[in-house]
Amino acid sequence: MNQKIAQHKHCRSCGKAFVGEGRYCSENCERGSESALKGKKRQLLILYVVSVIILIGALLLSVL
Ligand SMILES: [Zn+2]
């Protein structure tokens, strides 16, 4: 009765329960979430660069 259910984790990508090491249930999920993370990082970088350019433009306009 007191037998524990095998320890399991939930995949960080698809949320499925799985038994084993790591954060993802499969290589596919690992790769998928990695590339999604990279895409997000790139988006943030672009946003940052654009806002810096706008800031510099506004500074130049206020000086002129
Ligand atoms: Zn998964």
N, CA, C, O and the ligand as a Tripos MOL2 file, in Angstrom:
@<TRIPOS>MOLECULE
protein
  257   255    65     0     0
PROTEIN
NO_CHARGES

@<TRIPOS>ATOM
      1 N           0.8290   -1.2200    0.0000 N.3       1 MET1
      2 CA          0.0000    0.0000    0.0000 C.3       1 MET1
      3 C           0.8580    1.2640    0.0000 C.2       1 MET1
      4 O           0.5430    2.2540   -0.6600 O.2       1 MET1
      5 N           1.9730    1.1960    0.7740 N.am      2 ASN2
      6 CA          2.7830    2.4050    0.9060 C.3       2 ASN2
      7 C           3.8190    2.5580   -0.1960 C.2       2 ASN2
      8 O           4.6690    3.4470   -0.1560 O.2       2 ASN2
      9 N           3.7300    1.6870   -1.1620 N.am      3 GLN3
     10 CA          4.7210    1.7570   -2.2310 C.3       3 GLN3
     11 C           4.6160    3.0970   -2.9530 C.2       3 GLN3
     12 O           3.5480    3.5130   -3.4020 O.2       3 GLN3
     13 N           5.7690    3.7520   -3.0440 N.am      4 LYS4
     14 CA          5.7790    5.0820   -3.6810 C.3       4 LYS4
     15 C           5.6740    4.9420   -5.1940 C.2       4 LYS4
     16 O           6.1870    3.9960   -5.7920 O.2       4 LYS4
     17 N           5.0180    5.8790   -5.7700 N.am      5 ILE5
     18 CA          5.0030    5.9340   -7.2360 C.3       5 ILE5
     19 C           6.3980    6.3520   -7.6710 C.2       5 ILE5
     20 O           6.9950    7.2460   -7.0720 O.2       5 ILE5
     21 N           6.9080    5.7280   -8.6850 N.am      6 ALA6
     22 CA          8.2480    6.0520   -9.1630 C.3       6 ALA6
     23 C           8.3860    7.5600   -9.3310 C.2       6 ALA6
     24 O           7.5060    8.2280   -9.8750 O.2       6 ALA6
     25 N           9.5140    8.0780   -8.8500 N.am      7 GLN7
     26 CA          9.7300    9.5220   -8.9460 C.3       7 GLN7
     27 C           9.7270    9.9430  -10.4050 C.2       7 GLN7
     28 O          10.3690    9.3430  -11.2670 O.2       7 GLN7
     29 N           8.9960   10.9710  -10.6280 N.am      8 HIS8
     30 CA          8.9700   11.4570  -12.0110 C.3       8 HIS8
     31 C           9.0750   12.9810  -12.0420 C.2       8 HIS8
     32 O           8.8170   13.6710  -11.0550 O.2       8 HIS8
     33 N           9.4560   13.4620  -13.1920 N.am      9 LYS9
     34 CA          9.5550   14.9100  -13.3930 C.3       9 LYS9
     35 C           8.6110   15.2950  -14.5100 C.2       9 LYS9
     36 O           8.0830   14.4570  -15.2410 O.2       9 LYS9
     37 N           8.4270   16.5710  -14.6080 N.am     10 HIS10
     38 CA          7.6000   17.0490  -15.7180 C.3      10 HIS10
     39 C           8.4940   17.7700  -16.7200 C.2      10 HIS10
     40 O           9.3140   18.6210  -16.3740 O.2      10 HIS10
     41 N           8.2990   17.3950  -17.9470 N.am     11 CYS11
     42 CA          9.1080   17.9660  -19.0190 C.3      11 CYS11
     43 C           8.9180   19.4820  -19.0490 C.2      11 CYS11
     44 O           7.7930   19.9750  -18.9720 O.2      11 CYS11
     45 N          10.0050   20.2030  -19.1600 N.am     12 ARG12
     46 CA          9.9330   21.6630  -19.1730 C.3      12 ARG12
     47 C           9.3970   22.1860  -20.4980 C.2      12 ARG12
     48 O           8.9870   23.3410  -20.6160 O.2      12 ARG12
     49 N           9.4110   21.3220  -21.4670 N.am     13 SER13
     50 CA          8.9500   21.7860  -22.7770 C.3      13 SER13
     51 C           7.4840   21.4430  -23.0030 C.2      13 SER13
     52 O           6.6810   22.3230  -23.3130 O.2      13 SER13
     53 N           7.1310   20.1710  -22.8500 N.am     14 CYS14
     54 CA          5.7560   19.7720  -23.1730 C.3      14 CYS14
     55 C           4.9400   19.4890  -21.9110 C.2      14 CYS14
     56 O           3.7220   19.3320  -21.9960 O.2      14 CYS14
     57 N           5.5870   19.4200  -20.7380 N.am     15 GLY15
     58 CA          4.8510   19.2440  -19.4950 C.3      15 GLY15
     59 C           4.4750   17.8030  -19.1790 C.2      15 GLY15
     60 O           3.8140   17.5390  -18.1740 O.2      15 GLY15
     61 N           4.8930   16.8650  -20.0340 N.am     16 LYS16
     62 CA          4.5860   15.4610  -19.8120 C.3      16 LYS16
     63 C           5.4110   14.9260  -18.6560 C.2      16 LYS16
     64 O           6.5590   15.3290  -18.4690 O.2      16 LYS16
     65 N           4.8350   14.0240  -17.8850 N.am     17 ALA17
     66 CA          5.5890   13.3920  -16.8100 C.3      17 ALA17
     67 C           6.4970   12.3280  -17.4040 C.2      17 ALA17
     68 O           6.1050   11.5910  -18.3090 O.2      17 ALA17
     69 N           7.7090   12.2590  -16.8850 N.am     18 PHE18
     70 CA          8.6280   11.2360  -17.3680 C.3      18 PHE18
     71 C           9.5540   10.8330  -16.2460 C.2      18 PHE18
     72 O           9.7090   11.5480  -15.2560 O.2      18 PHE18
     73 N          10.1670    9.6790  -16.4160 N.am     19 VAL19
     74 CA         11.1130    9.1810  -15.4230 C.3      19 VAL19
     75 C          12.5010    9.2420  -16.0300 C.2      19 VAL19
     76 O          12.7170    8.7730  -17.1480 O.2      19 VAL19
     77 N          13.4290    9.8110  -15.3070 N.am     20 GLY20
     78 CA         14.7910    9.8540  -15.8210 C.3      20 GLY20
     79 C          15.4940   11.1310  -15.4240 C.2      20 GLY20
     80 O          15.0110   11.9020  -14.5950 O.2      20 GLY20
     81 N          16.6380   11.3330  -16.0320 N.am     21 GLU21
     82 CA         17.4540   12.5020  -15.7250 C.3      21 GLU21
     83 C          17.1070   13.6470  -16.6520 C.2      21 GLU21
     84 O          16.4940   13.4640  -17.7040 O.2      21 GLU21
     85 N          17.5120   14.8260  -16.2370 N.am     22 GLY22
     86 CA         17.3420   15.9790  -17.0990 C.3      22 GLY22
     87 C          16.0200   16.6770  -16.8950 C.2      22 GLY22
     88 O          15.2190   16.2990  -16.0400 O.2      22 GLY22
     89 N          15.8100   17.6840  -17.6810 N.am     23 ARG23
     90 CA         14.6190   18.5180  -17.5380 C.3      23 ARG23
     91 C          13.5950   18.2380  -18.6180 C.2      23 ARG23
     92 O          12.4680   18.7310  -18.5570 O.2      23 ARG23
     93 N          13.9810   17.4520  -19.6040 N.am     24 TYR24
     94 CA         13.0730   17.2330  -20.7180 C.3      24 TYR24
     95 C          12.8300   15.7460  -20.9200 C.2      24 TYR24
     96 O          13.6720   14.9140  -20.5810 O.2      24 TYR24
     97 N          11.6700   15.4230  -21.4760 N.am     25 CYS25
     98 CA         11.3180   14.0200  -21.6330 C.3      25 CYS25
     99 C          12.0570   13.4060  -22.8170 C.2      25 CYS25
    100 O          12.2590   12.1920  -22.8540 O.2      25 CYS25
    101 N          12.4540   14.2080  -23.7620 N.am     26 SER26
    102 CA         13.1170   13.6610  -24.9300 C.3      26 SER26
    103 C          14.0860   14.6820  -25.5110 C.2      26 SER26
    104 O          14.0580   15.8630  -25.1650 O.2      26 SER26
    105 N          14.9450   14.1950  -26.4060 N.am     27 GLU27
    106 CA         15.9020   15.0980  -27.0460 C.3      27 GLU27
    107 C          15.1830   16.1550  -27.8530 C.2      27 GLU27
    108 O          15.6130   17.3060  -27.9270 O.2      27 GLU27
    109 N          14.0790   15.7450  -28.4580 N.am     28 ASN28
    110 CA         13.3080   16.6820  -29.2780 C.3      28 ASN28
    111 C          12.8530   17.8810  -28.4560 C.2      28 ASN28
    112 O          12.9660   19.0280  -28.8870 O.2      28 ASN28
    113 N          12.3330   17.5910  -27.2520 N.am     29 CYS29
    114 CA         11.8430   18.6580  -26.3940 C.3      29 CYS29
    115 C          12.9970   19.5560  -25.9690 C.2      29 CYS29
    116 O          12.8580   20.7780  -25.9120 O.2      29 CYS29
    117 N          14.1360   18.9390  -25.6730 N.am     30 GLU30
    118 CA         15.2900   19.7120  -25.2460 C.3      30 GLU30
    119 C          15.7210   20.6620  -26.3540 C.2      30 GLU30
    120 O          15.9430   21.8510  -26.1230 O.2      30 GLU30
    121 N          15.8330   20.1280  -27.5380 N.am     31 ARG31
    122 CA         16.2620   20.9540  -28.6710 C.3      31 ARG31
    123 C          15.2250   22.0300  -28.9690 C.2      31 ARG31
    124 O          15.5610   23.1830  -29.2370 O.2      31 ARG31
    125 N          13.9630   21.6280  -28.9160 N.am     32 GLY32
    126 CA         12.9000   22.5720  -29.2410 C.3      32 GLY32
    127 C          12.8980   23.7650  -28.3040 C.2      32 GLY32
    128 O          12.7860   24.9110  -28.7410 O.2      32 GLY32
    129 N          13.0230   23.4890  -27.0040 N.am     33 SER33
    130 CA         12.9570   24.5910  -26.0650 C.3      33 SER33
    131 C          14.2330   25.4170  -26.1230 C.2      33 SER33
    132 O          14.2080   26.6180  -25.8540 O.2      33 SER33
    133 N          15.3450   24.7850  -26.4730 N.am     34 GLU34
    134 CA         16.5920   25.5270  -26.6020 C.3      34 GLU34
    135 C          16.4920   26.5420  -27.7320 C.2      34 GLU34
    136 O          16.8810   27.7000  -27.5790 O.2      34 GLU34
    137 N          15.9670   26.0950  -28.8610 N.am     35 SER35
    138 CA         15.8810   27.0160  -29.9940 C.3      35 SER35
    139 C          14.8390   28.0940  -29.7250 C.2      35 SER35
    140 O          14.9810   29.2240  -30.1930 O.2      35 SER35
    141 N          13.8010   27.7570  -28.9780 N.am     36 ALA36
    142 CA         12.8050   28.7710  -28.6360 C.3      36 ALA36
    143 C          13.4320   29.8220  -27.7370 C.2      36 ALA36
    144 O          13.1570   31.0150  -27.8660 O.2      36 ALA36
    145 N          14.2790   29.3630  -26.8250 N.am     37 LEU37
    146 CA         14.9520   30.2860  -25.9230 C.3      37 LEU37
    147 C          15.8940   31.1860  -26.7050 C.2      37 LEU37
    148 O          15.9720   32.3880  -26.4480 O.2      37 LEU37
    149 N          16.6120   30.6000  -27.6640 N.am     38 LYS38
    150 CA         17.5310   31.3900  -28.4800 C.3      38 LYS38
    151 C          16.7570   32.4360  -29.2690 C.2      38 LYS38
    152 O          17.2020   33.5760  -29.4040 O.2      38 LYS38
    153 N          15.6050   32.0500  -29.7860 N.am     39 GLY39
    154 CA         14.7820   32.9880  -30.5410 C.3      39 GLY39
    155 C          14.3510   34.1550  -29.6660 C.2      39 GLY39
    156 O          14.3540   35.3070  -30.0990 O.2      39 GLY39
    157 N          13.9850   33.8460  -28.4440 N.am     40 LYS40
    158 CA         13.5710   34.8920  -27.5180 C.3      40 LYS40
    159 C          14.7230   35.8380  -27.2200 C.2      40 LYS40
    160 O          14.5560   37.0570  -27.1790 O.2      40 LYS40
    161 N          15.9140   35.2390  -27.0120 N.am     41 LYS41
    162 CA         17.0820   36.0590  -26.7160 C.3      41 LYS41
    163 C          17.3750   36.9980  -27.8730 C.2      41 LYS41
    164 O          17.7130   38.1640  -27.6740 O.2      41 LYS41
    165 N          17.2380   36.4650  -29.0990 N.am     42 ARG42
    166 CA         17.5250   37.2780  -30.2640 C.3      42 ARG42
    167 C          16.5140   38.4230  -30.3560 C.2      42 ARG42
    168 O          16.8630   39.5570  -30.6820 O.2      42 ARG42
    169 N          15.2500   38.0950  -30.0590 N.am     43 GLN43
    170 CA         14.2070   39.1170  -30.0820 C.3      43 GLN43
    171 C          14.5390   40.2330  -29.0860 C.2      43 GLN43
    172 O          14.4070   41.4170  -29.3970 O.2      43 GLN43
    173 N          14.9680   39.8400  -27.8970 N.am     44 LEU44
    174 CA         15.3120   40.8180  -26.8660 C.3      44 LEU44
    175 C          16.4700   41.6910  -27.3280 C.2      44 LEU44
    176 O          16.4690   42.9040  -27.1150 O.2      44 LEU44
    177 N          17.4620   41.0610  -27.9670 N.am     45 LEU45
    178 CA         18.6330   41.7920  -28.4410 C.3      45 LEU45
    179 C          18.2120   42.8160  -29.4880 C.2      45 LEU45
    180 O          18.6570   43.9640  -29.4540 O.2      45 LEU45
    181 N          17.3570   42.4020  -30.4170 N.am     46 ILE46
    182 CA         16.8890   43.3170  -31.4610 C.3      46 ILE46
    183 C          16.1360   44.4810  -30.8240 C.2      46 ILE46
    184 O          16.3280   45.6380  -31.1990 O.2      46 ILE46
    185 N          15.2810   44.1640  -29.8640 N.am     47 LEU47
    186 CA         14.5140   45.1990  -29.1770 C.3      47 LEU47
    187 C          15.4570   46.1950  -28.4990 C.2      47 LEU47
    188 O          15.2320   47.4050  -28.5350 O.2      47 LEU47
    189 N          16.5030   45.6710  -27.8900 N.am     48 TYR48
    190 CA         17.4700   46.4950  -27.1820 C.3      48 TYR48
    191 C          18.2020   47.4090  -28.1510 C.2      48 TYR48
    192 O          18.3430   48.6090  -27.9140 O.2      48 TYR48
    193 N          18.6700   46.8150  -29.2570 N.am     49 VAL49
    194 CA         19.4080   47.5960  -30.2570 C.3      49 VAL49
    195 C          18.5220   48.6970  -30.8200 C.2      49 VAL49
    196 O          18.9630   49.8360  -30.9700 O.2      49 VAL49
    197 N          17.2750   48.3620  -31.1320 N.am     50 VAL50
    198 CA         16.3520   49.3480  -31.7030 C.3      50 VAL50
    199 C          16.1080   50.4840  -30.7190 C.2      50 VAL50
    200 O          16.0800   51.6500  -31.1140 O.2      50 VAL50
    201 N          15.9310   50.1580  -29.4440 N.am     51 SER51
    202 CA         15.6580   51.2140  -28.4710 C.3      51 SER51
    203 C          16.8830   52.0980  -28.2760 C.2      51 SER51
    204 O          16.7450   53.2990  -28.0440 O.2      51 SER51
    205 N          18.0870   51.5180  -28.3670 N.am     52 VAL52
    206 CA         19.3080   52.3190  -28.2440 C.3      52 VAL52
    207 C          19.4130   53.2670  -29.4340 C.2      52 VAL52
    208 O          19.7610   54.4370  -29.2710 O.2      52 VAL52
    209 N          19.1120   52.7620  -30.6310 N.am     53 ILE53
    210 CA         19.1730   53.5990  -31.8290 C.3      53 ILE53
    211 C          18.1730   54.7570  -31.7050 C.2      53 ILE53
    212 O          18.4910   55.8970  -32.0430 O.2      53 ILE53
    213 N          16.9700   54.4570  -31.2210 N.am     54 ILE54
    214 CA         15.9510   55.5040  -31.0550 C.3      54 ILE54
    215 C          16.4190   56.5350  -30.0260 C.2      54 ILE54
    216 O          16.2290   57.7390  -30.2010 O.2      54 ILE54
    217 N          17.0250   56.0450  -28.9670 N.am     55 LEU55
    218 CA         17.5170   56.9370  -27.9140 C.3      55 LEU55
    219 C          18.5950   57.8770  -28.4750 C.2      55 LEU55
    220 O          18.5750   59.0820  -28.2260 O.2      55 LEU55
    221 N          19.5390   57.2960  -29.2410 N.am     56 ILE56
    222 CA         20.6050   58.1020  -29.8240 C.3      56 ILE56
    223 C          20.0080   59.1180  -30.8000 C.2      56 ILE56
    224 O          20.4220   60.2770  -30.8370 O.2      56 ILE56
    225 N          19.0420   58.6720  -31.5770 N.am     57 GLY57
    226 CA         18.3810   59.5790  -32.5260 C.3      57 GLY57
    227 C          17.6980   60.7280  -31.7940 C.2      57 GLY57
    228 O          17.7870   61.8770  -32.2250 O.2      57 GLY57
    229 N          17.0230   60.4300  -30.6990 N.am     58 ALA58
    230 CA         16.3310   61.4720  -29.9470 C.3      58 ALA58
    231 C          17.3360   62.4310  -29.3430 C.2      58 ALA58
    232 O          17.0880   63.6360  -29.2930 O.2      58 ALA58
    233 N          18.4750   61.9120  -28.8810 N.am     59 LEU59
    234 CA         19.5080   62.7690  -28.2990 C.3      59 LEU59
    235 C          20.0670   63.7080  -29.3520 C.2      59 LEU59
    236 O          20.2410   64.9020  -29.1080 O.2      59 LEU59
    237 N          20.3490   63.1510  -30.5360 N.am     60 LEU60
    238 CA         20.8920   63.9670  -31.6180 C.3      60 LEU60
    239 C          19.9060   65.0590  -31.9990 C.2      60 LEU60
    240 O          20.2950   66.2020  -32.2380 O.2      60 LEU60
    241 N          18.6330   64.7050  -32.0550 N.am     61 LEU61
    242 CA         17.6060   65.6870  -32.4440 C.3      61 LEU61
    243 C          17.5100   66.8000  -31.4070 C.2      61 LEU61
    244 O          17.3070   67.9620  -31.7590 O.2      61 LEU61
    245 N          17.6540   66.4480  -30.1280 N.am     62 SER62
    246 CA         17.5150   67.4700  -29.1010 C.3      62 SER62
    247 C          18.7490   68.3840  -29.0710 C.2      62 SER62
    248 O          18.6670   69.5340  -28.6400 O.2      62 SER62
    249 N          19.8910   67.8580  -29.5330 N.am     63 VAL63
    250 CA         21.1200   68.6690  -29.5560 C.3      63 VAL63
    251 C          21.0900   69.6340  -30.7300 C.2      63 VAL63
    252 O          21.5100   70.7860  -30.6150 O.2      63 VAL63
    253 N          20.5860   69.1480  -31.8640 N.am     64 LEU64
    254 CA         20.5950   69.9870  -33.0710 C.3      64 LEU64
    255 C          19.6090   71.1370  -32.9930 C.2      64 LEU64
    256 O          19.5060   71.9260  -33.9330 O.2      64 LEU64
    257 ZN          8.6020   16.8170  -23.4960 Zn       65 ZN65
@<TRIPOS>BOND
     1     1     2 1
     2     2     3 1
     3     3     4 2
     4     3     5 am
     5     5     6 1
     6     6     7 1
     7     7     8 2
     8     7     9 am
     9     9    10 1
    10    10    11 1
    11    11    12 2
    12    11    13 am
    13    13    14 1
    14    14    15 1
    15    15    16 2
    16    15    17 am
    17    17    18 1
    18    18    19 1
    19    19    20 2
    20    19    21 am
    21    21    22 1
    22    22    23 1
    23    23    24 2
    24    23    25 am
    25    25    26 1
    26    26    27 1
    27    27    28 2
    28    27    29 am
    29    29    30 1
    30    30    31 1
    31    31    32 2
    32    31    33 am
    33    33    34 1
    34    34    35 1
    35    35    36 2
    36    35    37 am
    37    37    38 1
    38    38    39 1
    39    39    40 2
    40    39    41 am
    41    41    42 1
    42    42    43 1
    43    43    44 2
    44    43    45 am
    45    45    46 1
    46    46    47 1
    47    47    48 2
    48    47    49 am
    49    49    50 1
    50    50    51 1
    51    51    52 2
    52    51    53 am
    53    53    54 1
    54    54    55 1
    55    55    56 2
    56    55    57 am
    57    57    58 1
    58    58    59 1
    59    59    60 2
    60    59    61 am
    61    61    62 1
    62    62    63 1
    63    63    64 2
    64    63    65 am
    65    65    66 1
    66    66    67 1
    67    67    68 2
    68    67    69 am
    69    69    70 1
    70    70    71 1
    71    71    72 2
    72    71    73 am
    73    73    74 1
    74    74    75 1
    75    75    76 2
    76    75    77 am
    77    77    78 1
    78    78    79 1
    79    79    80 2
    80    79    81 am
    81    81    82 1
    82    82    83 1
    83    83    84 2
    84    83    85 am
    85    85    86 1
    86    86    87 1
    87    87    88 2
    88    87    89 am
    89    89    90 1
    90    90    91 1
    91    91    92 2
    92    91    93 am
    93    93    94 1
    94    94    95 1
    95    95    96 2
    96    95    97 am
    97    97    98 1
    98    98    99 1
    99    99   100 2
   100    99   101 am
   101   101   102 1
   102   102   103 1
   103   103   104 2
   104   103   105 am
   105   105   106 1
   106   106   107 1
   107   107   108 2
   108   107   109 am
   109   109   110 1
   110   110   111 1
   111   111   112 2
   112   111   113 am
   113   113   114 1
   114   114   115 1
   115   115   116 2
   116   115   117 am
   117   117   118 1
   118   118   119 1
   119   119   120 2
   120   119   121 am
   121   121   122 1
   122   122   123 1
   123   123   124 2
   124   123   125 am
   125   125   126 1
   126   126   127 1
   127   127   128 2
   128   127   129 am
   129   129   130 1
   130   130   131 1
   131   131   132 2
   132   131   133 am
   133   133   134 1
   134   134   135 1
   135   135   136 2
   136   135   137 am
   137   137   138 1
   138   138   139 1
   139   139   140 2
   140   139   141 am
   141   141   142 1
   142   142   143 1
   143   143   144 2
   144   143   145 am
   145   145   146 1
   146   146   147 1
   147   147   148 2
   148   147   149 am
   149   149   150 1
   150   150   151 1
   151   151   152 2
   152   151   153 am
   153   153   154 1
   154   154   155 1
   155   155   156 2
   156   155   157 am
   157   157   158 1
   158   158   159 1
   159   159   160 2
   160   159   161 am
   161   161   162 1
   162   162   163 1
   163   163   164 2
   164   163   165 am
   165   165   166 1
   166   166   167 1
   167   167   168 2
   168   167   169 am
   169   169   170 1
   170   170   171 1
   171   171   172 2
   172   171   173 am
   173   173   174 1
   174   174   175 1
   175   175   176 2
   176   175   177 am
   177   177   178 1
   178   178   179 1
   179   179   180 2
   180   179   181 am
   181   181   182 1
   182   182   183 1
   183   183   184 2
   184   183   185 am
   185   185   186 1
   186   186   187 1
   187   187   188 2
   188   187   189 am
   189   189   190 1
   190   190   191 1
   191   191   192 2
   192   191   193 am
   193   193   194 1
   194   194   195 1
   195   195   196 2
   196   195   197 am
   197   197   198 1
   198   198   199 1
   199   199   200 2
   200   199   201 am
   201   201   202 1
   202   202   203 1
   203   203   204 2
   204   203   205 am
   205   205   206 1
   206   206   207 1
   207   207   208 2
   208   207   209 am
   209   209   210 1
   210   210   211 1
   211   211   212 2
   212   211   213 am
   213   213   214 1
   214   214   215 1
   215   215   216 2
   216   215   217 am
   217   217   218 1
   218   218   219 1
   219   219   220 2
   220   219   221 am
   221   221   222 1
   222   222   223 1
   223   223   224 2
   224   223   225 am
   225   225   226 1
   226   226   227 1
   227   227   228 2
   228   227   229 am
   229   229   230 1
   230   230   231 1
   231   231   232 2
   232   231   233 am
   233   233   234 1
   234   234   235 1
   235   235   236 2
   236   235   237 am
   237   237   238 1
   238   238   239 1
   239   239   240 2
   240   239   241 am
   241   241   242 1
   242   242   243 1
   243   243   244 2
   244   243   245 am
   245   245   246 1
   246   246   247 1
   247   247   248 2
   248   247   249 am
   249   249   250 1
   250   250   251 1
   251   251   252 2
   252   251   253 am
   253   253   254 1
   254   254   255 1
   255   255   256 2
@<TRIPOS>SUBSTRUCTURE
     1 MET1         2 RESIDUE 1 A MET
     2 ASN2         6 RESIDUE 1 A ASN
     3 GLN3        10 RESIDUE 1 A GLN
     4 LYS4        14 RESIDUE 1 A LYS
     5 ILE5        18 RESIDUE 1 A ILE
     6 ALA6        22 RESIDUE 1 A ALA
     7 GLN7        26 RESIDUE 1 A GLN
     8 HIS8        30 RESIDUE 1 A HIS
     9 LYS9        34 RESIDUE 1 A LYS
    10 HIS10       38 RESIDUE 1 A HIS
    11 CYS11       42 RESIDUE 1 A CYS
    12 ARG12       46 RESIDUE 1 A ARG
    13 SER13       50 RESIDUE 1 A SER
    14 CYS14       54 RESIDUE 1 A CYS
    15 GLY15       58 RESIDUE 1 A GLY
    16 LYS16       62 RESIDUE 1 A LYS
    17 ALA17       66 RESIDUE 1 A ALA
    18 PHE18       70 RESIDUE 1 A PHE
    19 VAL19       74 RESIDUE 1 A VAL
    20 GLY20       78 RESIDUE 1 A GLY
    21 GLU21       82 RESIDUE 1 A GLU
    22 GLY22       86 RESIDUE 1 A GLY
    23 ARG23       90 RESIDUE 1 A ARG
    24 TYR24       94 RESIDUE 1 A TYR
    25 CYS25       98 RESIDUE 1 A CYS
    26 SER26      102 RESIDUE 1 A SER
    27 GLU27      106 RESIDUE 1 A GLU
    28 ASN28      110 RESIDUE 1 A ASN
    29 CYS29      114 RESIDUE 1 A CYS
    30 GLU30      118 RESIDUE 1 A GLU
    31 ARG31      122 RESIDUE 1 A ARG
    32 GLY32      126 RESIDUE 1 A GLY
    33 SER33      130 RESIDUE 1 A SER
    34 GLU34      134 RESIDUE 1 A GLU
    35 SER35      138 RESIDUE 1 A SER
    36 ALA36      142 RESIDUE 1 A ALA
    37 LEU37      146 RESIDUE 1 A LEU
    38 LYS38      150 RESIDUE 1 A LYS
    39 GLY39      154 RESIDUE 1 A GLY
    40 LYS40      158 RESIDUE 1 A LYS
    41 LYS41      162 RESIDUE 1 A LYS
    42 ARG42      166 RESIDUE 1 A ARG
    43 GLN43      170 RESIDUE 1 A GLN
    44 LEU44      174 RESIDUE 1 A LEU
    45 LEU45      178 RESIDUE 1 A LEU
    46 ILE46      182 RESIDUE 1 A ILE
    47 LEU47      186 RESIDUE 1 A LEU
    48 TYR48      190 RESIDUE 1 A TYR
    49 VAL49      194 RESIDUE 1 A VAL
    50 VAL50      198 RESIDUE 1 A VAL
    51 SER51      202 RESIDUE 1 A SER
    52 VAL52      206 RESIDUE 1 A VAL
    53 ILE53      210 RESIDUE 1 A ILE
    54 ILE54      214 RESIDUE 1 A ILE
    55 LEU55      218 RESIDUE 1 A LEU
    56 ILE56      222 RESIDUE 1 A ILE
    57 GLY57      226 RESIDUE 1 A GLY
    58 ALA58      230 RESIDUE 1 A ALA
    59 LEU59      234 RESIDUE 1 A LEU
    60 LEU60      238 RESIDUE 1 A LEU
    61 LEU61      242 RESIDUE 1 A LEU
    62 SER62      246 RESIDUE 1 A SER
    63 VAL63      250 RESIDUE 1 A VAL
    64 LEU64      254 RESIDUE 1 A LEU
    65 ZN65       257 GROUP 0 **** ****
